[in-house]
Amino acid sequence: MKIGNTNYTQAEDDCFGYYLKKHPLLWFNIIAIIVCACLYGSQEIEKAHAKTVEQDAIVEVTQSE
């Protein structure tokens, strides 16, 4: 297999870890994607929680009247 100007042997093709050693920025990209996904997920959970708290407050006000 050829990536860019580098030829890789079959044994190197079989080992994804070898590719990651040769291209450490790929690790950075993988980690960055995971971090972004986690941050986005926690933001969505916070929004959902805030909405629930708001609805609970509306229910309490309605019941107290």
N, CA, C and O atoms as a Maestro MAE file, in Angstrom:
{
 s_m_m2io_version
 :::
 2.0.0
}

f_m_ct {
 s_m_title
 :::
 protein
 m_atom[260] {
  # First column is atom index #
  i_m_mmod_type
  r_m_x_coord
  r_m_y_coord
  r_m_z_coord
  i_m_residue_number
  s_m_chain_name
  s_m_pdb_residue_name
  s_m_pdb_atom_name
  i_m_atomic_number
  :::
  1 25 0.854 -1.184 0.000 1 A "MET " " N  " 7
  2 3 0.000 0.000 0.000 1 A "MET " " CA " 6
  3 2 0.891 1.235 0.000 1 A "MET " " C  " 6
  4 15 1.979 1.230 0.575 1 A "MET " " O  " 8
  5 25 0.418 2.289 -0.649 2 A "LYS " " N  " 7
  6 3 1.202 3.514 -0.696 2 A "LYS " " CA " 6
  7 2 0.362 4.654 -0.138 2 A "LYS " " C  " 6
  8 15 -0.741 4.916 -0.619 2 A "LYS " " O  " 8
  9 25 0.887 5.330 0.877 3 A "ILE " " N  " 7
  10 3 0.227 6.514 1.427 3 A "ILE " " CA " 6
  11 2 1.200 7.667 1.249 3 A "ILE " " C  " 6
  12 15 2.309 7.639 1.783 3 A "ILE " " O  " 8
  13 25 0.789 8.674 0.504 4 A "GLY " " N  " 7
  14 3 1.696 9.776 0.218 4 A "GLY " " CA " 6
  15 2 2.882 9.264 -0.575 4 A "GLY " " C  " 6
  16 15 2.698 8.619 -1.607 4 A "GLY " " O  " 8
  17 25 4.088 9.536 -0.117 5 A "ASN " " N  " 7
  18 3 5.293 9.072 -0.806 5 A "ASN " " CA " 6
  19 2 5.886 7.836 -0.143 5 A "ASN " " C  " 6
  20 15 6.974 7.401 -0.518 5 A "ASN " " O  " 8
  21 25 5.184 7.258 0.843 6 A "THR " " N  " 7
  22 3 5.721 6.152 1.621 6 A "THR " " CA " 6
  23 2 5.081 4.832 1.202 6 A "THR " " C  " 6
  24 15 3.857 4.712 1.149 6 A "THR " " O  " 8
  25 25 5.926 3.841 0.907 7 A "ASN " " N  " 7
  26 3 5.418 2.492 0.615 7 A "ASN " " CA " 6
  27 2 5.406 1.675 1.902 7 A "ASN " " C  " 6
  28 15 6.377 1.691 2.658 7 A "ASN " " O  " 8
  29 25 4.306 0.957 2.154 8 A "TYR " " N  " 7
  30 3 4.191 0.116 3.338 8 A "TYR " " CA " 6
  31 2 4.144 -1.346 2.910 8 A "TYR " " C  " 6
  32 15 3.529 -1.690 1.900 8 A "TYR " " O  " 8
  33 25 4.798 -2.198 3.687 9 A "THR " " N  " 7
  34 3 4.762 -3.635 3.405 9 A "THR " " CA " 6
  35 2 3.432 -4.203 3.891 9 A "THR " " C  " 6
  36 15 2.672 -3.518 4.575 9 A "THR " " O  " 8
  37 25 3.152 -5.461 3.535 10 A "GLN " " N  " 7
  38 3 1.901 -6.101 3.955 10 A "GLN " " CA " 6
  39 2 1.821 -6.186 5.476 10 A "GLN " " C  " 6
  40 15 0.759 -5.968 6.060 10 A "GLN " " O  " 8
  41 25 2.957 -6.507 6.121 11 A "ALA " " N  " 7
  42 3 2.962 -6.612 7.590 11 A "ALA " " CA " 6
  43 2 2.622 -5.269 8.221 11 A "ALA " " C  " 6
  44 15 1.904 -5.217 9.220 11 A "ALA " " O  " 8
  45 25 3.127 -4.192 7.650 12 A "GLU " " N  " 7
  46 3 2.825 -2.866 8.174 12 A "GLU " " CA " 6
  47 2 1.357 -2.513 7.923 12 A "GLU " " C  " 6
  48 15 0.714 -1.881 8.762 12 A "GLU " " O  " 8
  49 25 0.830 -2.923 6.763 13 A "ASP " " N  " 7
  50 3 -0.581 -2.694 6.459 13 A "ASP " " CA " 6
  51 2 -1.479 -3.367 7.495 13 A "ASP " " C  " 6
  52 15 -2.514 -2.823 7.881 13 A "ASP " " O  " 8
  53 25 -1.072 -4.554 7.938 14 A "ASP " " N  " 7
  54 3 -1.882 -5.327 8.879 14 A "ASP " " CA " 6
  55 2 -1.908 -4.712 10.270 14 A "ASP " " C  " 6
  56 15 -2.785 -5.031 11.073 14 A "ASP " " O  " 8
  57 25 -0.969 -3.843 10.556 15 A "CYS " " N  " 7
  58 3 -0.861 -3.309 11.916 15 A "CYS " " CA " 6
  59 2 -1.212 -1.827 11.926 15 A "CYS " " C  " 6
  60 15 -0.400 -0.988 11.535 15 A "CYS " " O  " 8
  61 25 -2.414 -1.510 12.369 16 A "PHE " " N  " 7
  62 3 -2.854 -0.115 12.398 16 A "PHE " " CA " 6
  63 2 -1.989 0.707 13.353 16 A "PHE " " C  " 6
  64 15 -1.771 1.899 13.140 16 A "PHE " " O  " 8
  65 25 -1.498 0.050 14.415 17 A "GLY " " N  " 7
  66 3 -0.630 0.728 15.376 17 A "GLY " " CA " 6
  67 2 0.623 1.289 14.722 17 A "GLY " " C  " 6
  68 15 1.124 2.341 15.121 17 A "GLY " " O  " 8
  69 25 1.122 0.588 13.727 18 A "TYR " " N  " 7
  70 3 2.310 1.057 13.017 18 A "TYR " " CA " 6
  71 2 2.003 2.381 12.319 18 A "TYR " " C  " 6
  72 15 2.809 3.312 12.337 18 A "TYR " " O  " 8
  73 25 0.843 2.443 11.715 19 A "TYR " " N  " 7
  74 3 0.432 3.671 11.024 19 A "TYR " " CA " 6
  75 2 0.324 4.818 12.024 19 A "TYR " " C  " 6
  76 15 0.739 5.943 11.742 19 A "TYR " " O  " 8
  77 25 -0.241 4.520 13.203 20 A "LEU " " N  " 7
  78 3 -0.375 5.564 14.217 20 A "LEU " " CA " 6
  79 2 0.989 6.030 14.732 20 A "LEU " " C  " 6
  80 15 1.158 7.205 15.056 20 A "LEU " " O  " 8
  81 25 1.964 5.112 14.808 21 A "LYS " " N  " 7
  82 3 3.312 5.504 15.232 21 A "LYS " " CA " 6
  83 2 3.950 6.419 14.194 21 A "LYS " " C  " 6
  84 15 4.639 7.380 14.535 21 A "LYS " " O  " 8
  85 25 3.712 6.109 12.927 22 A "LYS " " N  " 7
  86 3 4.294 6.919 11.847 22 A "LYS " " CA " 6
  87 2 3.597 8.275 11.727 22 A "LYS " " C  " 6
  88 15 4.197 9.248 11.271 22 A "LYS " " O  " 8
  89 25 2.333 8.332 12.138 23 A "HIS " " N  " 7
  90 3 1.536 9.555 11.990 23 A "HIS " " CA " 6
  91 2 0.882 9.912 13.327 23 A "HIS " " C  " 6
  92 15 -0.319 9.706 13.500 23 A "HIS " " O  " 8
  93 25 1.657 10.443 14.269 24 A "PRO " " N  " 7
  94 3 1.130 10.714 15.610 24 A "PRO " " CA " 6
  95 2 -0.010 11.734 15.633 24 A "PRO " " C  " 6
  96 15 -0.790 11.754 16.585 24 A "PRO " " O  " 8
  97 25 -0.122 12.574 14.613 25 A "LEU " " N  " 7
  98 3 -1.220 13.546 14.596 25 A "LEU " " CA " 6
  99 2 -2.577 12.855 14.487 25 A "LEU " " C  " 6
  100 15 -3.605 13.418 14.864 25 A "LEU " " O  " 8
  101 25 -2.567 11.627 13.965 26 A "LEU " " N  " 7
  102 3 -3.817 10.885 13.890 26 A "LEU " " CA " 6
  103 2 -4.368 10.630 15.298 26 A "LEU " " C  " 6
  104 15 -5.577 10.698 15.521 26 A "LEU " " O  " 8
  105 25 -3.466 10.336 16.243 27 A "TRP " " N  " 7
  106 3 -3.891 10.177 17.644 27 A "TRP " " CA " 6
  107 2 -4.568 11.448 18.119 27 A "TRP " " C  " 6
  108 15 -5.625 11.399 18.748 27 A "TRP " " O  " 8
  109 25 -3.958 12.588 17.817 28 A "PHE " " N  " 7
  110 3 -4.508 13.877 18.236 28 A "PHE " " CA " 6
  111 2 -5.916 14.067 17.670 28 A "PHE " " C  " 6
  112 15 -6.820 14.516 18.375 28 A "PHE " " O  " 8
  113 25 -6.095 13.722 16.391 29 A "ASN " " N  " 7
  114 3 -7.410 13.866 15.760 29 A "ASN " " CA " 6
  115 2 -8.445 12.975 16.423 29 A "ASN " " C  " 6
  116 15 -9.569 13.405 16.682 29 A "ASN " " O  " 8
  117 25 -8.065 11.723 16.700 30 A "ILE " " N  " 7
  118 3 -8.994 10.778 17.330 30 A "ILE " " CA " 6
  119 2 -9.410 11.294 18.708 30 A "ILE " " C  " 6
  120 15 -10.594 11.284 19.048 30 A "ILE " " O  " 8
  121 25 -8.438 11.742 19.497 31 A "ILE " " N  " 7
  122 3 -8.717 12.254 20.845 31 A "ILE " " CA " 6
  123 2 -9.579 13.511 20.763 31 A "ILE " " C  " 6
  124 15 -10.517 13.675 21.543 31 A "ILE " " O  " 8
  125 25 -9.260 14.402 19.815 32 A "ALA " " N  " 7
  126 3 -10.030 15.645 19.661 32 A "ALA " " CA " 6
  127 2 -11.494 15.344 19.331 32 A "ALA " " C  " 6
  128 15 -12.398 15.995 19.854 32 A "ALA " " O  " 8
  129 25 -11.722 14.365 18.469 33 A "ILE " " N  " 7
  130 3 -13.098 13.997 18.100 33 A "ILE " " CA " 6
  131 2 -13.845 13.465 19.324 33 A "ILE " " C  " 6
  132 15 -15.004 13.816 19.545 33 A "ILE " " O  " 8
  133 25 -13.185 12.623 20.115 34 A "ILE " " N  " 7
  134 3 -13.814 12.066 21.321 34 A "ILE " " CA " 6
  135 2 -14.152 13.174 22.315 34 A "ILE " " C  " 6
  136 15 -15.248 13.196 22.876 34 A "ILE " " O  " 8
  137 25 -13.208 14.095 22.532 35 A "VAL " " N  " 7
  138 3 -13.431 15.210 23.477 35 A "VAL " " CA " 6
  139 2 -14.594 16.073 23.005 35 A "VAL " " C  " 6
  140 15 -15.457 16.441 23.802 35 A "VAL " " O  " 8
  141 25 -14.624 16.398 21.717 36 A "CYS " " N  " 7
  142 3 -15.714 17.225 21.180 36 A "CYS " " CA " 6
  143 2 -17.060 16.520 21.344 36 A "CYS " " C  " 6
  144 15 -18.058 17.148 21.697 36 A "CYS " " O  " 8
  145 25 -17.079 15.218 21.085 37 A "ALA " " N  " 7
  146 3 -18.320 14.452 21.227 37 A "ALA " " CA " 6
  147 2 -18.801 14.466 22.679 37 A "ALA " " C  " 6
  148 15 -19.995 14.607 22.943 37 A "ALA " " O  " 8
  149 25 -17.870 14.320 23.608 38 A "CYS " " N  " 7
  150 3 -18.230 14.333 25.036 38 A "CYS " " CA " 6
  151 2 -18.756 15.700 25.457 38 A "CYS " " C  " 6
  152 15 -19.754 15.796 26.170 38 A "CYS " " O  " 8
  153 25 -18.081 16.751 25.013 39 A "LEU " " N  " 7
  154 3 -18.519 18.106 25.365 39 A "LEU " " CA " 6
  155 2 -19.897 18.394 24.791 39 A "LEU " " C  " 6
  156 15 -20.750 18.961 25.474 39 A "LEU " " O  " 8
  157 25 -20.120 18.009 23.544 40 A "TYR " " N  " 7
  158 3 -21.417 18.233 22.907 40 A "TYR " " CA " 6
  159 2 -22.501 17.453 23.647 40 A "TYR " " C  " 6
  160 15 -23.590 17.968 23.899 40 A "TYR " " O  " 8
  161 25 -22.188 16.211 23.988 41 A "GLY " " N  " 7
  162 3 -23.149 15.371 24.703 41 A "GLY " " CA " 6
  163 2 -23.523 15.952 26.055 41 A "GLY " " C  " 6
  164 15 -24.699 15.973 26.418 41 A "GLY " " O  " 8
  165 25 -22.532 16.424 26.805 42 A "SER " " N  " 7
  166 3 -22.816 16.977 28.132 42 A "SER " " CA " 6
  167 2 -23.610 18.276 28.014 42 A "SER " " C  " 6
  168 15 -24.429 18.589 28.879 42 A "SER " " O  " 8
  169 25 -23.365 19.030 26.946 43 A "GLN " " N  " 7
  170 3 -24.112 20.269 26.703 43 A "GLN " " CA " 6
  171 2 -25.582 19.937 26.444 43 A "GLN " " C  " 6
  172 15 -26.475 20.612 26.957 43 A "GLN " " O  " 8
  173 25 -25.829 18.900 25.649 44 A "GLU " " N  " 7
  174 3 -27.203 18.497 25.346 44 A "GLU " " CA " 6
  175 2 -27.909 18.006 26.614 44 A "GLU " " C  " 6
  176 15 -29.091 18.285 26.811 44 A "GLU " " O  " 8
  177 25 -27.189 17.278 27.472 45 A "ILE " " N  " 7
  178 3 -27.765 16.786 28.720 45 A "ILE " " CA " 6
  179 2 -28.139 17.972 29.617 45 A "ILE " " C  " 6
  180 15 -29.201 17.982 30.240 45 A "ILE " " O  " 8
  181 25 -27.241 18.979 29.673 46 A "GLU " " N  " 7
  182 3 -27.522 20.170 30.476 46 A "GLU " " CA " 6
  183 2 -28.769 20.887 29.984 46 A "GLU " " C  " 6
  184 15 -29.602 21.313 30.784 46 A "GLU " " O  " 8
  185 25 -28.899 21.021 28.663 47 A "LYS " " N  " 7
  186 3 -30.077 21.689 28.085 47 A "LYS " " CA " 6
  187 2 -31.345 20.935 28.470 47 A "LYS " " C  " 6
  188 15 -32.343 21.539 28.862 47 A "LYS " " O  " 8
  189 25 -31.295 19.611 28.356 48 A "ALA " " N  " 7
  190 3 -32.460 18.792 28.677 48 A "ALA " " CA " 6
  191 2 -32.816 18.936 30.159 48 A "ALA " " C  " 6
  192 15 -33.990 19.005 30.521 48 A "ALA " " O  " 8
  193 25 -31.792 18.980 31.006 49 A "HIS " " N  " 7
  194 3 -32.014 19.125 32.448 49 A "HIS " " CA " 6
  195 2 -32.628 20.490 32.757 49 A "HIS " " C  " 6
  196 15 -33.559 20.590 33.556 49 A "HIS " " O  " 8
  197 25 -32.102 21.540 32.121 50 A "ALA " " N  " 7
  198 3 -32.627 22.886 32.343 50 A "ALA " " CA " 6
  199 2 -34.095 22.959 31.922 50 A "ALA " " C  " 6
  200 15 -34.907 23.601 32.588 50 A "ALA " " O  " 8
  201 25 -34.422 22.307 30.831 51 A "LYS " " N  " 7
  202 3 -35.801 22.301 30.339 51 A "LYS " " CA " 6
  203 2 -36.706 21.585 31.340 51 A "LYS " " C  " 6
  204 15 -37.817 22.043 31.609 51 A "LYS " " O  " 8
  205 25 -36.241 20.474 31.888 52 A "THR " " N  " 7
  206 3 -37.017 19.719 32.874 52 A "THR " " CA " 6
  207 2 -37.255 20.557 34.119 52 A "THR " " C  " 6
  208 15 -38.369 20.599 34.642 52 A "THR " " O  " 8
  209 25 -36.193 21.237 34.602 53 A "VAL " " N  " 7
  210 3 -36.309 22.087 35.792 53 A "VAL " " CA " 6
  211 2 -37.318 23.205 35.522 53 A "VAL " " C  " 6
  212 15 -38.134 23.530 36.385 53 A "VAL " " O  " 8
  213 25 -37.259 23.785 34.337 54 A "GLU " " N  " 7
  214 3 -38.178 24.866 33.965 54 A "GLU " " CA " 6
  215 2 -39.619 24.360 33.949 54 A "GLU " " C  " 6
  216 15 -40.521 25.035 34.446 54 A "GLU " " O  " 8
  217 25 -39.837 23.184 33.384 55 A "GLN " " N  " 7
  218 3 -41.185 22.609 33.325 55 A "GLN " " CA " 6
  219 2 -41.692 22.296 34.730 55 A "GLN " " C  " 6
  220 15 -42.868 22.500 35.030 55 A "GLN " " O  " 8
  221 25 -40.804 21.801 35.589 56 A "ASP " " N  " 7
  222 3 -41.187 21.517 36.976 56 A "ASP " " CA " 6
  223 2 -41.629 22.799 37.682 56 A "ASP " " C  " 6
  224 15 -42.606 22.804 38.430 56 A "ASP " " O  " 8
  225 25 -40.890 23.888 37.431 57 A "ALA " " N  " 7
  226 3 -41.217 25.177 38.055 57 A "ALA " " CA " 6
  227 2 -42.579 25.659 37.578 57 A "ALA " " C  " 6
  228 15 -43.363 26.182 38.370 57 A "ALA " " O  " 8
  229 25 -42.868 25.490 36.298 58 A "ILE " " N  " 7
  230 3 -44.172 25.906 35.747 58 A "ILE " " CA " 6
  231 2 -45.290 25.085 36.393 58 A "ILE " " C  " 6
  232 15 -46.339 25.626 36.744 58 A "ILE " " O  " 8
  233 25 -45.063 23.789 36.548 59 A "VAL " " N  " 7
  234 3 -46.061 22.915 37.170 59 A "VAL " " CA " 6
  235 2 -46.313 23.347 38.609 59 A "VAL " " C  " 6
  236 15 -47.462 23.399 39.046 59 A "VAL " " O  " 8
  237 25 -45.243 23.658 39.354 60 A "GLU " " N  " 7
  238 3 -45.392 24.077 40.752 60 A "GLU " " CA " 6
  239 2 -46.182 25.374 40.857 60 A "GLU " " C  " 6
  240 15 -47.060 25.498 41.711 60 A "GLU " " O  " 8
  241 25 -45.880 26.333 40.004 61 A "VAL " " N  " 7
  242 3 -46.588 27.623 40.026 61 A "VAL " " CA " 6
  243 2 -48.057 27.405 39.692 61 A "VAL " " C  " 6
  244 15 -48.937 27.979 40.333 61 A "VAL " " O  " 8
  245 25 -48.317 26.584 38.701 62 A "THR " " N  " 7
  246 3 -49.698 26.310 38.292 62 A "THR " " CA " 6
  247 2 -50.468 25.634 39.427 62 A "THR " " C  " 6
  248 15 -51.629 25.960 39.673 62 A "THR " " O  " 8
  249 25 -49.826 24.701 40.109 63 A "GLN " " N  " 7
  250 3 -50.493 23.975 41.186 63 A "GLN " " CA " 6
  251 2 -50.740 24.877 42.393 63 A "GLN " " C  " 6
  252 15 -51.742 24.715 43.090 63 A "GLN " " O  " 8
  253 25 -49.849 25.815 42.644 64 A "SER " " N  " 7
  254 3 -49.991 26.663 43.831 64 A "SER " " CA " 6
  255 2 -51.083 27.719 43.645 64 A "SER " " C  " 6
  256 15 -51.602 28.259 44.622 64 A "SER " " O  " 8
  257 25 -51.428 28.009 42.395 65 A "GLU " " N  " 7
  258 3 -52.486 29.008 42.151 65 A "GLU " " CA " 6
  259 2 -53.789 28.370 42.388 65 A "GLU " " C  " 6
  260 15 -54.828 29.015 42.245 65 A "GLU " " O  " 8
  :::
 }
 m_bond[259] {
  # First column is bond index #
  i_m_from
  i_m_to
  i_m_order
  :::
  1 1 2 1
  2 2 3 1
  3 3 4 2
  4 3 5 1
  5 5 6 1
  6 6 7 1
  7 7 8 2
  8 7 9 1
  9 9 10 1
  10 10 11 1
  11 11 12 2
  12 11 13 1
  13 13 14 1
  14 14 15 1
  15 15 16 2
  16 15 17 1
  17 17 18 1
  18 18 19 1
  19 19 20 2
  20 19 21 1
  21 21 22 1
  22 22 23 1
  23 23 24 2
  24 23 25 1
  25 25 26 1
  26 26 27 1
  27 27 28 2
  28 27 29 1
  29 29 30 1
  30 30 31 1
  31 31 32 2
  32 31 33 1
  33 33 34 1
  34 34 35 1
  35 35 36 2
  36 35 37 1
  37 37 38 1
  38 38 39 1
  39 39 40 2
  40 39 41 1
  41 41 42 1
  42 42 43 1
  43 43 44 2
  44 43 45 1
  45 45 46 1
  46 46 47 1
  47 47 48 2
  48 47 49 1
  49 49 50 1
  50 50 51 1
  51 51 52 2
  52 51 53 1
  53 53 54 1
  54 54 55 1
  55 55 56 2
  56 55 57 1
  57 57 58 1
  58 58 59 1
  59 59 60 2
  60 59 61 1
  61 61 62 1
  62 62 63 1
  63 63 64 2
  64 63 65 1
  65 65 66 1
  66 66 67 1
  67 67 68 2
  68 67 69 1
  69 69 70 1
  70 70 71 1
  71 71 72 2
  72 71 73 1
  73 73 74 1
  74 74 75 1
  75 75 76 2
  76 75 77 1
  77 77 78 1
  78 78 79 1
  79 79 80 2
  80 79 81 1
  81 81 82 1
  82 82 83 1
  83 83 84 2
  84 83 85 1
  85 85 86 1
  86 86 87 1
  87 87 88 2
  88 87 89 1
  89 89 90 1
  90 90 91 1
  91 91 92 2
  92 91 93 1
  93 93 94 1
  94 94 95 1
  95 95 96 2
  96 95 97 1
  97 97 98 1
  98 98 99 1
  99 99 100 2
  100 99 101 1
  101 101 102 1
  102 102 103 1
  103 103 104 2
  104 103 105 1
  105 105 106 1
  106 106 107 1
  107 107 108 2
  108 107 109 1
  109 109 110 1
  110 110 111 1
  111 111 112 2
  112 111 113 1
  113 113 114 1
  114 114 115 1
  115 115 116 2
  116 115 117 1
  117 117 118 1
  118 118 119 1
  119 119 120 2
  120 119 121 1
  121 121 122 1
  122 122 123 1
  123 123 124 2
  124 123 125 1
  125 125 126 1
  126 126 127 1
  127 127 128 2
  128 127 129 1
  129 129 130 1
  130 130 131 1
  131 131 132 2
  132 131 133 1
  133 133 134 1
  134 134 135 1
  135 135 136 2
  136 135 137 1
  137 137 138 1
  138 138 139 1
  139 139 140 2
  140 139 141 1
  141 141 142 1
  142 142 143 1
  143 143 144 2
  144 143 145 1
  145 145 146 1
  146 146 147 1
  147 147 148 2
  148 147 149 1
  149 149 150 1
  150 150 151 1
  151 151 152 2
  152 151 153 1
  153 153 154 1
  154 154 155 1
  155 155 156 2
  156 155 157 1
  157 157 158 1
  158 158 159 1
  159 159 160 2
  160 159 161 1
  161 161 162 1
  162 162 163 1
  163 163 164 2
  164 163 165 1
  165 165 166 1
  166 166 167 1
  167 167 168 2
  168 167 169 1
  169 169 170 1
  170 170 171 1
  171 171 172 2
  172 171 173 1
  173 173 174 1
  174 174 175 1
  175 175 176 2
  176 175 177 1
  177 177 178 1
  178 178 179 1
  179 179 180 2
  180 179 181 1
  181 181 182 1
  182 182 183 1
  183 183 184 2
  184 183 185 1
  185 185 186 1
  186 186 187 1
  187 187 188 2
  188 187 189 1
  189 189 190 1
  190 190 191 1
  191 191 192 2
  192 191 193 1
  193 193 194 1
  194 194 195 1
  195 195 196 2
  196 195 197 1
  197 197 198 1
  198 198 199 1
  199 199 200 2
  200 199 201 1
  201 201 202 1
  202 202 203 1
  203 203 204 2
  204 203 205 1
  205 205 206 1
  206 206 207 1
  207 207 208 2
  208 207 209 1
  209 209 210 1
  210 210 211 1
  211 211 212 2
  212 211 213 1
  213 213 214 1
  214 214 215 1
  215 215 216 2
  216 215 217 1
  217 217 218 1
  218 218 219 1
  219 219 220 2
  220 219 221 1
  221 221 222 1
  222 222 223 1
  223 223 224 2
  224 223 225 1
  225 225 226 1
  226 226 227 1
  227 227 228 2
  228 227 229 1
  229 229 230 1
  230 230 231 1
  231 231 232 2
  232 231 233 1
  233 233 234 1
  234 234 235 1
  235 235 236 2
  236 235 237 1
  237 237 238 1
  238 238 239 1
  239 239 240 2
  240 239 241 1
  241 241 242 1
  242 242 243 1
  243 243 244 2
  244 243 245 1
  245 245 246 1
  246 246 247 1
  247 247 248 2
  248 247 249 1
  249 249 250 1
  250 250 251 1
  251 251 252 2
  252 251 253 1
  253 253 254 1
  254 254 255 1
  255 255 256 2
  256 255 257 1
  257 257 258 1
  258 258 259 1
  259 259 260 2
  :::
 }
}
